[in-house]
Amino acid sequence: MKLAMVATALLLTFSVARAIRYLKEGPVVDAEGRQYKSPPLRVEEKGLGEPATSAAVRVHCTDTSVMVVVKANLFKTGRLSSPGELFLGEALDPRCQAAAATNGEYVIMAELQDCGSTLTASKDSMIYSNKLVFSPTYGTPPVSRNAQQGLTSSAPTQHHTFALQLMTADDWLRERASKVFHLGETLHLQAYYAAPDSGQRRVFIDSCVATLSPDPGSVPRYYFIENHGCLVDTKQGGLNSQFQLRRMDHALRLKLEVFLFNGDSRNSIFITCQLKATSKTWGSGLINKACNYERSRWKNLDGNDDVCQCCDGTCSQVSESLTCGSVSVGPLTVYPRK
């Protein structure tokens, strides 16, 4: 006889105030290469319903990542949960599963937009929401919590996939096999959203950062797309960098002029982008746009250039929940000009 398995979920919200990187704090560029001047990170620690030091669940948040710390005695019933039963996000992705830490605690580390997080932006902050899911292993008696403690029944979410593809030059028909480039060449990148509802979605690139290691928070780093879809690389010397006309709403193509970091001998580049898929009915907005810098002015790929005027300042707007994801490509090996 099978024992019923009951999954419960705790809603988490974590805000990142002033998380947008302003252009004036952006990349410093010269003729040889580019280097990003990074502002200090803001770190937020939050206990859910209790003081942070004693809470059963604690959230540590920076401007790029979130760490969720969970006590093994989460339900305070004497029954200790195991790390294999705790996930960030309803998809129960193994990459978003808890790992044992110390002192009877487990930890989950993730990028802000990973593990099914949803984003809501306001004038002063960006609020990410997700669920901490307890999914009992086989043979574990069902568990429940009082509604006053904030737990709700959970069900798997619809599967969705974001991808960042390195495409062949000019025809965009195939993924490029070689990841070796020379200065003066151009990368052909395609951001893609695949899901049963992809025909009703439009994909945008919120931000893209280039680094010398797989860690997008490492230094030096260079944000060539920022401020919710502003391709600033063109203003910083990447004259061939440009969003390309759409062929499909659920894909977005980008040409990026190859570069190296000035003053650093390493030539392996990693690119990490934050993507989102919105309803096609929304149209363009301050945080849903793909802006090129052409002839000393900003132009939106999808029309309504007015939404790009904030690219030289701060782009913010209250938004409904979005489907978001973090994707990367690399290492790309870059050599001097042929």
C-alpha positions as MATLAB code, in Angstrom:
seq = 'MKLAMVATALLLTFSVARAIRYLKEGPVVDAEGRQYKSPPLRVEEKGLGEPATSAAVRVHCTDTSVMVVVKANLFKTGRLSSPGELFLGEALDPRCQAAAATNGEYVIMAELQDCGSTLTASKDSMIYSNKLVFSPTYGTPPVSRNAQQGLTSSAPTQHHTFALQLMTADDWLRERASKVFHLGETLHLQAYYAAPDSGQRRVFIDSCVATLSPDPGSVPRYYFIENHGCLVDTKQGGLNSQFQLRRMDHALRLKLEVFLFNGDSRNSIFITCQLKATSKTWGSGLINKACNYERSRWKNLDGNDDVCQCCDGTCSQVSESLTCGSVSVGPLTVYPRK';
ca = [
       0.000    0.000    0.000;
       1.391    3.378   -0.986;
       1.556    6.241    1.451;
       0.301    9.536    0.044;
       2.980   12.149   -0.624;
       1.924   15.704    0.169;
       4.047   18.603   -1.101;
       3.842   21.919    0.685;
       5.300   25.239   -0.323;
       6.279   28.449    1.446;
       6.076   31.638   -0.600;
       9.320   33.612   -0.584;
       9.773   37.192   -1.724;
      13.105   38.988   -1.842;
      13.661   42.531   -3.026;
      16.722   44.094   -4.618;
      16.570   47.850   -4.287;
      18.471   49.836   -6.909;
      19.509   46.577   -8.544;
      19.672   48.239  -11.963;
      23.237   49.149  -12.914;
      23.327   52.740  -14.046;
      25.212   53.691  -17.183;
      27.353   56.209  -15.311;
      28.632   53.279  -13.202;
      29.104   51.172  -16.304;
      32.044   50.074  -18.431;
      35.237   52.000  -18.944;
      36.475   51.396  -22.496;
      39.571   52.212  -24.497;
      40.861   51.212  -27.922;
      42.442   48.006  -26.607;
      39.522   46.520  -24.685;
      36.872   47.044  -22.028;
      36.601   46.710  -18.303;
      33.566   47.073  -16.067;
      33.762   49.202  -12.936;
      31.554   47.386  -10.453;
      29.525   49.246   -7.798;
      29.347   47.649   -4.333;
      26.756   44.925   -3.881;
      23.778   45.394   -1.619;
      23.107   42.391    0.611;
      19.758   41.803    2.271;
      19.024   39.241    4.985;
      15.432   38.459    5.861;
      13.808   36.054    8.300;
      10.312   34.911    7.360;
       7.900   35.711   10.171;
      10.583   35.616   12.889;
      13.841   37.376   13.776;
      16.440   36.532   11.134;
      18.685   34.703   13.590;
      15.987   32.274   14.795;
      13.740   31.920   11.743;
      13.186   28.444   10.303;
      13.801   29.943    6.843;
      16.217   32.795    6.141;
      16.868   34.544    2.837;
      20.171   36.232    2.001;
      19.975   38.364   -1.130;
      22.502   40.269   -3.261;
      21.862   42.075   -6.540;
      22.512   38.872   -8.522;
      21.852   35.871   -6.297;
      19.799   34.469   -3.438;
      20.730   32.039   -0.673;
      17.923   30.298    1.244;
      18.894   28.770    4.594;
      16.428   26.228    6.028;
      16.486   24.577    9.441;
      16.206   20.786    9.314;
      13.422   21.014   11.927;
      11.441   23.219    9.565;
       8.025   22.146   10.832;
       9.020   22.055   14.524;
       7.363   18.662   14.941;
      10.531   16.753   15.822;
      10.624   15.166   12.363;
      13.777   16.430   10.585;
      13.529   17.060    6.868;
      16.335   15.939    4.570;
      18.034   18.157    1.956;
      16.643   15.929   -0.805;
      13.111   16.956    0.167;
      13.617   20.738   -0.132;
      13.595   22.669   -3.402;
      13.459   26.292   -4.523;
      10.666   26.457   -7.114;
       7.759   24.178   -7.913;
       9.515   22.432  -10.801;
      11.581   20.397   -8.282;
      14.706   20.979  -10.375;
      17.673   19.018   -8.932;
      19.841   22.095   -9.529;
      17.603   23.991   -7.095;
      17.720   21.329   -4.375;
      19.012   21.976   -0.859;
      22.452   20.848    0.305;
      23.532   20.040    3.835;
      25.336   22.873    5.604;
      26.114   22.932    9.338;
      24.296   23.128   12.683;
      21.176   21.334   11.456;
      20.657   23.665    8.500;
      20.404   23.254    4.734;
      21.179   25.817    2.051;
      19.978   26.521   -1.495;
      22.042   28.834   -3.735;
      20.643   30.259   -6.976;
      20.759   33.239   -9.300;
      17.843   35.611   -8.683;
      16.048   34.662  -11.886;
      16.679   30.910  -11.703;
      14.521   28.125  -10.261;
      11.251   29.586  -11.545;
      11.435   32.948   -9.798;
       9.039   35.643  -10.979;
       9.918   39.324  -11.134;
       7.865   42.396  -10.263;
       9.511   45.801  -10.691;
       8.538   49.051   -9.000;
      10.048   52.512   -8.983;
      12.543   51.760   -6.210;
      13.022   48.020   -6.218;
      12.824   44.728   -8.054;
      10.948   42.016   -6.148;
      11.584   38.354   -6.918;
       9.073   35.765   -5.699;
       9.454   32.012   -5.457;
       8.348   29.051   -3.354;
      10.325   26.864   -1.002;
       8.840   23.433   -1.673;
       8.917   20.510    0.764;
       8.367   17.294   -1.221;
       8.475   14.261    1.112;
      10.401   11.231   -0.041;
       8.593    7.930   -0.647;
       7.360    6.318    2.516;
       7.255    9.522    4.535;
       3.979   10.178    6.387;
       2.011   13.130    5.055;
       2.719   16.489    6.669;
       0.670   19.622    6.983;
       1.012   23.060    8.476;
      -1.479   25.515    9.913;
      -2.540   28.114    7.337;
      -1.328   30.839    9.723;
       2.221   29.650    9.057;
       1.978   30.535    5.378;
       2.085   27.115    3.712;
      -0.004   26.299    0.661;
      -0.484   23.235   -1.487;
       1.842   23.149   -4.466;
       1.694   21.591   -7.904;
       4.362   21.319  -10.622;
       4.595   24.379  -12.857;
       4.510   24.300  -16.621;
       7.956   23.414  -17.984;
       9.738   26.201  -19.784;
      13.218   26.556  -21.214;
      15.401   29.525  -22.073;
      18.488   29.163  -24.256;
      21.335   31.334  -25.514;
      22.714   30.007  -28.790;
      25.870   30.937  -30.677;
      24.757   30.941  -34.327;
      26.510   30.807  -37.689;
      27.270   34.159  -39.276;
      24.776   35.913  -41.549;
      22.339   33.037  -42.197;
      21.527   32.268  -38.530;
      20.506   28.752  -39.640;
      22.664   26.585  -37.382;
      24.470   26.718  -34.078;
      28.134   27.566  -34.593;
      30.449   24.662  -33.748;
      33.620   26.691  -33.198;
      33.904   29.051  -30.230;
      37.155   30.622  -31.412;
      37.104   34.268  -32.552;
      39.469   37.101  -33.443;
      39.140   40.777  -32.623;
      37.181   42.495  -35.359;
      34.753   39.579  -35.754;
      31.140   39.579  -34.613;
      29.271   37.136  -32.389;
      25.804   36.061  -33.549;
      23.771   35.317  -30.411;
      20.185   34.097  -30.305;
      18.079   34.187  -27.138;
      15.277   31.648  -27.290;
      12.205   30.639  -25.278;
      10.769   27.139  -25.729;
       7.545   26.071  -24.029;
       4.037   24.947  -24.967;
       2.951   28.606  -24.814;
       5.895   29.992  -26.828;
       3.564   31.075  -29.632;
       1.923   33.534  -27.243;
       5.173   34.896  -25.814;
       7.754   37.514  -26.741;
      11.284   37.126  -25.398;
      13.478   39.987  -24.166;
      17.055   40.211  -22.911;
      17.059   42.101  -19.626;
      20.836   42.152  -19.202;
      24.028   40.471  -20.410;
      27.423   40.398  -18.725;
      30.797   39.220  -20.020;
      33.318   37.751  -17.566;
      36.577   35.823  -17.583;
      35.150   32.964  -15.511;
      31.790   31.144  -15.474;
      30.761   33.201  -12.416;
      28.795   36.239  -13.675;
      29.616   38.066  -10.453;
      33.377   37.788  -10.900;
      35.644   40.766  -11.600;
      36.399   42.163  -14.110;
      33.003   42.066  -15.746;
      31.357   44.089  -18.492;
      27.606   44.616  -18.850;
      26.943   45.156  -22.552;
      23.140   44.995  -22.133;
      21.616   46.621  -19.058;
      18.695   48.689  -17.816;
      16.107   46.179  -19.086;
      17.164   45.776  -22.691;
      19.487   48.694  -23.500;
      22.379   47.560  -25.728;
      25.007   49.954  -24.371;
      27.936   48.279  -26.140;
      27.319   50.411  -29.229;
      27.886   53.563  -27.164;
      31.088   52.055  -25.760;
      32.827   51.329  -29.065;
      31.080   48.194  -30.309;
      29.955   49.792  -33.566;
      28.788   46.477  -35.042;
      26.733   45.482  -31.979;
      22.993   45.538  -32.636;
      19.723   43.743  -31.985;
      18.475   42.195  -35.226;
      14.955   42.321  -36.665;
      12.767   39.613  -35.207;
      11.805   36.555  -37.227;
       9.900   35.011  -34.304;
       8.498   36.659  -31.203;
       9.889   33.961  -28.915;
      13.464   34.553  -30.190;
      15.722   37.603  -30.144;
      18.917   37.896  -32.178;
      21.929   40.013  -31.336;
      25.197   40.851  -33.071;
      28.021   41.638  -30.654;
      31.467   42.888  -31.647;
      34.185   40.654  -30.169;
      36.362   42.224  -27.448;
      39.030   41.476  -24.859;
      39.441   42.864  -21.353;
      42.091   45.550  -21.180;
      45.059   44.781  -18.941;
      44.241   41.072  -18.526;
      46.059   38.351  -20.445;
      43.172   35.865  -20.222;
      41.273   35.418  -23.479;
      38.409   33.091  -22.483;
      35.114   34.991  -22.331;
      31.891   33.808  -20.703;
      28.556   35.507  -21.428;
      25.594   35.296  -19.057;
      22.217   36.837  -19.901;
      18.978   37.318  -17.999;
      16.003   36.573  -20.254;
      12.272   36.960  -19.819;
       9.174   36.010  -21.778;
       6.123   38.258  -21.712;
       2.710   38.007  -23.269;
       2.696   39.178  -26.886;
      -0.307   41.342  -26.042;
       1.718   43.526  -23.658;
       3.730   45.310  -26.335;
       6.876   47.276  -25.503;
       7.417   49.074  -22.227;
      10.140   50.561  -20.064;
      11.195   47.116  -18.857;
      10.136   45.138  -21.970;
      12.251   46.457  -24.829;
      15.219   45.831  -27.123;
      16.965   49.158  -27.687;
      19.725   49.873  -30.202;
      21.807   53.056  -30.183;
      21.786   54.396  -33.749;
      22.912   57.779  -35.016;
      23.131   59.265  -31.535;
      19.639   58.179  -30.467;
      17.947   55.135  -28.958;
      15.563   53.079  -31.109;
      13.355   50.200  -30.011;
      13.471   47.070  -32.164;
       9.706   46.548  -31.764;
       8.650   50.156  -32.348;
       7.706   52.927  -29.901;
      11.166   54.452  -29.470;
       9.956   56.490  -26.480;
      10.411   53.465  -24.200;
      14.165   53.633  -24.887;
      14.680   57.204  -23.667;
      15.286   55.911  -20.134;
      18.398   54.020  -21.341;
      20.525   57.014  -20.371;
      18.999   57.020  -16.891;
      16.944   54.438  -15.011;
      14.246   52.252  -16.552;
      11.565   51.100  -14.111;
       7.905   50.225  -14.294;
       5.407   48.221  -12.261;
       4.938   44.900  -14.018;
       2.896   41.743  -13.813;
       4.631   38.440  -13.104;
       7.081   37.384  -15.794;
       8.685   34.120  -16.809;
      12.431   34.619  -16.356;
      15.605   32.612  -16.751;
      19.395   32.904  -16.687;
      21.394   31.477  -19.616;
      25.059   31.442  -20.573;
      27.483   30.571  -23.349;
      31.221   29.994  -23.171;
      34.065   29.830  -22.902;
      34.643   31.784  -26.102;
      38.326   32.011  -27.013;
      39.343   35.383  -28.434;
      42.651   36.059  -30.192;
      44.131   39.300  -31.580;
      43.264   40.276  -35.114;
      44.345   37.877  -37.841;
];
